[in-house]
Amino acid sequence: MGNESGGVQSVDRAISVMEILARKGEAGVSEIAAEIEVHKSTAFRLLGALEARGLVEQAEDRGKYRLGFGLIRLAAGVDTQLDITQRARPTCQRLAEELGETVNIAVLRSLYAVNLDQVRGPSAVTAHNWVGQLTPLHATSSGKILLAHAAPALLDQITLERFTSRTITSLPDLEKELTTARIRGYAVTLEELEDGLNAIAAPIRSFHGEVVAAISVSGPAYRLTEQRVHDSAPTLLTAASEISTRLGNTHDRSSTA
């Protein structure tokens, strides 16, 4: 337990070091040590670890450090997410208005789908805010789409936890769902994550054609019925294709494997 708490403390201190450098531009070991209230040798070790990862670098002034170009590599992932949400937002707003339900943009993160943006339709007054939440891949429409186009090995890593009586907990059954999703270009969930909640999702593709996100429409089952879910598919696929085009994808691959 002691090692674990010590590790967390080291991470916290390392982040503090980068925040100091971001604020000051450059700083020496003694200055950093004083700000985070540690011994100079501890500050030196933290800077050494960050320097090894390219997150900080030594400035021209001897003994001074500044942020390194390794941060650009990390920021690229955030930039991509921001790019997707910014380019998708007009389409999401129009889709939410047209269908009257909640529209979300989600991306794959580890073993989950994480929602980056959400637009509520006029009928979804009390919709749950999913932004920033990690959701299971096998029990959400966005998760199924992302899983359907991910590396096959990912399927072996997820846990098929049951959330409702309709959650798919059989691997063969899930594989069939994913195959269907690849063929028809969209995935659905019918009260699989929450009782009374239905959803449909389609893939968003990058310039190179890989699936980088999912756009979904969700709503209460009494309004977004199974029939209406499938009837909404053409509208959703058009929206997904439009966002993909904005990301530079010029080929409509929404209905291909």
C-alpha positions as CSV (number, residue, x, y, z in Angstrom):
1,M,0.0,0.0,0.0
2,G,2.9,2.3,0.8
3,N,4.5,1.8,-2.6
4,E,1.1,2.6,-4.3
5,S,0.6,5.8,-2.4
6,G,4.2,6.8,-3.1
7,G,3.7,6.2,-6.8
8,V,0.6,8.4,-6.8
9,Q,2.5,11.1,-5.0
10,S,5.3,10.9,-7.5
11,V,2.8,11.3,-10.4
12,D,1.2,14.3,-8.6
13,R,4.6,15.9,-8.1
14,A,5.6,15.3,-11.8
15,I,2.4,17.0,-12.9
16,S,3.1,19.9,-10.6
17,V,6.6,20.2,-12.1
18,M,5.1,20.5,-15.6
19,E,2.5,23.0,-14.4
20,I,5.3,25.1,-12.9
21,L,7.3,25.1,-16.2
22,A,4.1,25.9,-18.2
23,R,3.6,28.9,-15.9
24,K,7.2,30.1,-15.7
25,G,8.6,29.1,-19.0
26,E,11.9,28.0,-17.5
27,A,12.9,27.1,-13.9
28,G,15.9,25.6,-12.1
29,V,16.0,22.5,-9.9
30,S,16.2,24.5,-6.6
31,E,13.2,26.7,-7.7
32,I,11.1,23.7,-8.5
33,A,12.1,21.9,-5.4
34,A,11.0,24.9,-3.3
35,E,7.6,25.2,-5.1
36,I,6.6,21.6,-4.6
37,E,8.3,21.4,-1.2
38,V,10.7,18.5,-1.8
39,H,14.4,18.0,-1.4
40,K,16.5,19.2,-4.4
41,S,17.5,15.6,-5.1
42,T,13.9,14.5,-5.4
43,A,13.2,17.4,-7.8
44,F,16.2,16.4,-9.8
45,R,15.0,12.8,-10.1
46,L,11.5,13.9,-11.2
47,L,13.0,16.2,-13.9
48,G,15.3,13.3,-15.0
49,A,12.3,11.0,-15.4
50,L,10.4,13.6,-17.3
51,E,13.4,14.4,-19.5
52,A,13.8,10.8,-20.4
53,R,10.3,10.8,-21.8
54,G,10.9,14.1,-23.7
55,L,8.3,15.9,-21.5
56,V,10.9,18.4,-20.3
57,E,14.3,19.4,-21.6
58,Q,17.2,21.4,-20.4
59,A,17.3,25.0,-21.6
60,E,20.3,26.8,-22.9
61,D,20.9,28.3,-19.4
62,R,22.7,25.7,-17.4
63,G,20.5,24.1,-14.7
64,K,17.3,25.5,-16.2
65,Y,14.5,23.3,-17.5
66,R,11.5,23.9,-19.8
67,L,8.7,21.8,-21.3
68,G,9.8,19.4,-24.0
69,F,8.4,18.5,-27.4
70,G,7.2,15.2,-26.1
71,L,4.1,17.0,-24.8
72,I,3.1,17.6,-28.5
73,R,2.9,13.9,-28.9
74,L,0.5,13.6,-26.0
75,A,-1.5,16.7,-27.0
76,A,-2.1,15.2,-30.5
77,G,-4.5,12.8,-29.0
78,V,-6.5,15.5,-27.4
79,D,-6.3,17.6,-30.5
80,T,-7.8,14.8,-32.6
81,Q,-10.7,14.5,-30.1
82,L,-11.3,18.3,-30.2
83,D,-11.2,18.2,-34.0
84,I,-13.8,15.5,-34.1
85,T,-16.2,17.3,-31.7
86,Q,-15.8,20.6,-33.4
87,R,-16.4,19.2,-36.9
88,A,-19.2,17.0,-35.7
89,R,-21.1,19.6,-33.7
90,P,-23.2,21.2,-36.5
91,T,-24.3,17.8,-37.8
92,C,-25.1,16.6,-34.2
93,Q,-27.2,19.7,-33.6
94,R,-29.1,19.2,-36.8
95,L,-29.6,15.5,-36.2
96,A,-30.8,16.1,-32.6
97,E,-33.3,18.6,-33.9
98,E,-34.5,16.4,-36.7
99,L,-34.9,13.2,-34.6
100,G,-35.8,14.9,-31.4
101,E,-33.4,12.7,-29.4
102,T,-30.0,12.9,-27.7
103,V,-27.0,12.7,-30.0
104,N,-23.5,11.7,-28.7
105,I,-20.0,11.4,-30.1
106,A,-17.9,8.7,-28.6
107,V,-14.4,7.3,-29.1
108,L,-12.6,4.2,-28.0
109,R,-10.4,4.4,-24.9
110,S,-8.9,1.2,-23.7
111,L,-11.8,-1.2,-23.0
112,Y,-14.5,1.5,-23.0
113,A,-16.3,4.0,-25.2
114,V,-16.0,7.5,-23.8
115,N,-18.4,10.2,-24.8
116,L,-16.8,13.5,-26.0
117,D,-19.9,15.6,-26.8
118,Q,-23.6,15.5,-26.5
119,V,-26.5,17.4,-28.0
120,R,-30.0,17.1,-26.6
121,G,-32.9,17.1,-29.0
122,P,-36.1,19.0,-28.2
123,S,-37.8,15.9,-26.8
124,A,-34.9,15.0,-24.5
125,V,-35.5,17.6,-21.8
126,T,-34.3,15.4,-19.0
127,A,-31.6,13.4,-20.8
128,H,-28.7,12.1,-18.8
129,N,-25.3,13.8,-19.4
130,W,-23.0,11.2,-20.8
131,V,-20.0,13.5,-21.6
132,G,-16.8,12.3,-20.1
133,Q,-18.3,9.0,-19.0
134,L,-16.8,5.6,-19.8
135,T,-19.4,3.2,-21.1
136,P,-19.2,-0.5,-21.8
137,L,-18.4,-1.6,-25.3
138,H,-20.8,-4.5,-25.4
139,A,-23.9,-2.8,-24.0
140,T,-23.9,0.5,-25.9
141,S,-24.5,1.2,-29.6
142,S,-21.4,3.4,-29.9
143,G,-19.4,0.7,-28.1
144,K,-20.6,-2.0,-30.5
145,I,-19.7,0.1,-33.5
146,L,-16.2,0.9,-32.2
147,L,-15.7,-2.7,-31.2
148,A,-16.9,-4.0,-34.6
149,H,-14.1,-2.0,-36.3
150,A,-11.4,-2.5,-33.6
151,A,-8.6,-5.1,-33.6
152,P,-10.1,-8.6,-33.0
153,A,-8.0,-9.1,-29.9
154,L,-9.9,-6.4,-28.1
155,L,-13.0,-8.6,-28.0
156,D,-11.1,-11.1,-25.9
157,Q,-10.2,-8.5,-23.3
158,I,-13.6,-7.1,-22.4
159,T,-15.8,-8.4,-19.6
160,L,-19.4,-9.1,-20.7
161,E,-21.0,-7.7,-17.6
162,R,-24.8,-7.8,-17.3
163,F,-26.6,-4.5,-16.8
164,T,-30.2,-5.5,-17.7
165,S,-32.0,-8.7,-18.6
166,R,-31.4,-7.8,-22.3
167,T,-27.6,-7.3,-22.0
168,I,-25.6,-9.6,-24.3
169,T,-23.3,-11.7,-22.2
170,S,-22.6,-14.4,-24.7
171,L,-19.5,-14.0,-26.8
172,P,-20.9,-15.8,-29.8
173,D,-24.1,-13.7,-29.7
174,L,-22.0,-10.5,-29.4
175,E,-19.8,-11.6,-32.4
176,K,-23.0,-12.0,-34.5
177,E,-24.1,-8.5,-33.5
178,L,-20.8,-7.1,-34.5
179,T,-20.8,-8.9,-37.9
180,T,-24.3,-7.5,-38.5
181,A,-23.2,-4.0,-37.5
182,R,-20.3,-4.2,-40.0
183,I,-22.6,-5.4,-42.8
184,R,-25.4,-2.9,-42.4
185,G,-23.3,0.0,-41.2
186,Y,-24.9,0.7,-37.8
187,A,-25.3,-1.0,-34.4
188,V,-28.3,-0.9,-32.0
189,T,-28.9,-1.5,-28.3
190,L,-32.4,-2.2,-27.0
191,E,-32.5,-1.7,-23.3
192,E,-29.1,-3.4,-22.9
193,L,-27.4,-0.8,-20.8
194,E,-30.5,0.6,-19.0
195,D,-34.1,-0.5,-18.9
196,G,-36.1,1.8,-21.0
197,L,-33.2,3.2,-23.1
198,N,-32.7,2.4,-26.8
199,A,-29.9,3.6,-29.1
200,I,-28.4,3.4,-32.5
201,A,-24.8,4.3,-33.6
202,A,-22.8,4.6,-36.8
203,P,-19.1,4.9,-37.5
204,I,-17.2,8.1,-38.2
205,R,-14.1,7.6,-40.4
206,S,-10.9,9.5,-40.8
207,F,-9.1,10.6,-43.9
208,H,-7.5,7.2,-44.2
209,G,-10.8,5.4,-43.7
210,E,-10.3,3.9,-40.2
211,V,-13.1,4.3,-37.7
212,V,-12.1,7.0,-35.2
213,A,-15.4,7.7,-33.5
214,A,-19.1,6.8,-33.3
215,I,-22.2,9.0,-33.5
216,S,-25.2,7.7,-31.7
217,V,-28.8,8.6,-31.1
218,S,-30.5,7.5,-27.9
219,G,-33.8,7.9,-26.3
220,P,-36.5,6.3,-24.1
221,A,-37.8,3.0,-25.5
222,Y,-41.4,4.2,-25.4
223,R,-40.5,7.0,-27.9
224,L,-37.4,5.6,-29.7
225,T,-39.0,2.2,-30.3
226,E,-37.2,-0.7,-32.0
227,Q,-39.0,0.2,-35.3
228,R,-38.1,3.8,-35.0
229,V,-34.5,2.9,-34.2
230,H,-34.1,1.1,-37.5
231,D,-36.2,3.8,-39.4
232,S,-33.6,6.4,-38.1
233,A,-30.7,4.5,-39.6
234,P,-30.6,6.2,-43.0
235,T,-30.6,9.7,-41.4
236,L,-27.9,8.6,-38.9
237,L,-25.7,7.1,-41.7
238,T,-26.0,10.3,-43.7
239,A,-24.9,12.3,-40.6
240,A,-22.0,10.0,-40.0
241,S,-20.9,10.2,-43.6
242,E,-21.1,14.0,-43.4
243,I,-18.8,14.2,-40.4
244,S,-16.4,11.7,-42.0
245,T,-16.2,14.0,-45.0
246,R,-15.4,16.9,-42.7
247,L,-12.5,14.8,-41.3
248,G,-11.2,14.4,-44.9
249,N,-12.8,11.0,-45.7
250,T,-14.0,11.2,-49.3
251,H,-15.3,7.6,-49.6
252,D,-18.6,6.5,-48.1
253,R,-17.7,3.3,-46.4
254,S,-20.4,3.3,-43.8
255,S,-22.0,0.1,-45.0
256,T,-18.9,-1.9,-45.7
257,A,-16.8,-4.2,-43.6
